[in-house]
Amino acid sequence: MRKRERLEVIRDILKAIQTKKSIKPTRLLYASNLSPQMFKDYVNELLEKKFLQFEIDKDEKKTFSLTKKGFDFLQEYKVIENFVNNFGL
Amino acid sequence: MEWYNLLVQNKDLIKIIYGAIISLICFTIVLKSDRLYRLSLHNGIRYFRNAFFFYSLAFVVRYILGYFFYSYGLTLLFEFFLITAGFFLLHSLLWKNFYYIEKPYLSSLFSPVTILFYLMAGLLVFLDYLWCFYLFLFLSQIFIFISASIISYRNYISNRNKAFPRFYFLAMLLSLFAWILNILAAMVFDWHKGIMINAYLLNIIVFILFLFGVIKIANR
């Protein structure tokens, strides 16, 4: 199987969250199909870029959800992917 | 040769039009790629956008401001912007090979790597200032466009099903050729106007190729 490109991994993580609206960290790890260390790196990067937000509710339940920025990224994903691939960026 | 004489007689006007066309093209590319950068925060898009930002500054400084307020300082500034733009363009193709994720500081124009580019460009401009010639500008551009041609050729080979990589490779080859013409004109033919006109035409073709690609892909 072909190794996923960085942008594809980001898309998969964001899509997994979008489908469920909000998702527990462990479920997201399974859905992303990454090693725990790589998952941590990607999620930290996405949190820093404010594509995701991390919430802890009253029952101490931890979840990730999409921000507007993350949602916009998914909407324009095809254009961004095409741009990056065509210009070799 | 009538058209050639006409061009030479109106060379100042031609230079302003040339500078305005390229600055406008670069500015459009910056706007289009900036939208995608803001959506994705992708470092490759950031370096690409920065490259055209510095190209637009370089052409405004040299051909538009330079016409109205000519000074040697503006020529050095032009050289600085041009070299910085080249570094950004090359780095936009190379950054994935480095094992770090670079985060912009303060603005997307500042980070350790971009500061290194500014320092290197500043050093090359300073050396040219000491030598009173464009030797380091020429050497840096030849190095940048040979490297970019090789990388874009590899990208074209691995993306044959996509339309733009072949144009990108062509643009890099034409840029290299334009710089070779520039060097020949400067070092061998005493700034021969016919050679310079051909270099200008090649540059316009290169920037139009980029604009075509950016508009075609970013507007999908």
Chai-1 contact restraints between the chains, C-beta under 6 A:
chainA,res_idxA,chainB,res_idxB,connection_type,confidence,min_distance_angstrom,max_distance_angstrom,comment,restraint_id
A,K49,B,L41,contact,1.0,0.0,6.0,A-B,restraint_1
A,D72,B,L39,contact,1.0,0.0,6.0,A-B,restraint_2
A,F73,B,L39,contact,1.0,0.0,6.0,A-B,restraint_3
A,F73,B,S40,contact,1.0,0.0,6.0,A-B,restraint_4
A,E76,B,L39,contact,1.0,0.0,6.0,A-B,restraint_5
A,V79,B,R220,contact,1.0,0.0,6.0,A-B,restraint_6
A,I80,B,L36,contact,1.0,0.0,6.0,A-B,restraint_7
A,I80,B,S40,contact,1.0,0.0,6.0,A-B,restraint_8
A,N82,B,I217,contact,1.0,0.0,6.0,A-B,restraint_9
A,F83,B,L36,contact,1.0,0.0,6.0,A-B,restraint_10
A,F83,B,I217,contact,1.0,0.0,6.0,A-B,restraint_11
A,V84,B,G44,contact,1.0,0.0,6.0,A-B,restraint_12
A,N86,B,K162,contact,1.0,0.0,6.0,A-B,restraint_13
A,N86,B,F164,contact,1.0,0.0,6.0,A-B,restraint_14
A,N86,B,I217,contact,1.0,0.0,6.0,A-B,restraint_15
A,G88,B,L93,contact,1.0,0.0,6.0,A-B,restraint_16
A,G88,B,N155,contact,1.0,0.0,6.0,A-B,restraint_17
A,L89,B,G44,contact,1.0,0.0,6.0,A-B,restraint_18
A,L89,B,I45,contact,1.0,0.0,6.0,A-B,restraint_19
A,L89,B,F48,contact,1.0,0.0,6.0,A-B,restraint_20
A,L89,B,S92,contact,1.0,0.0,6.0,A-B,restraint_21
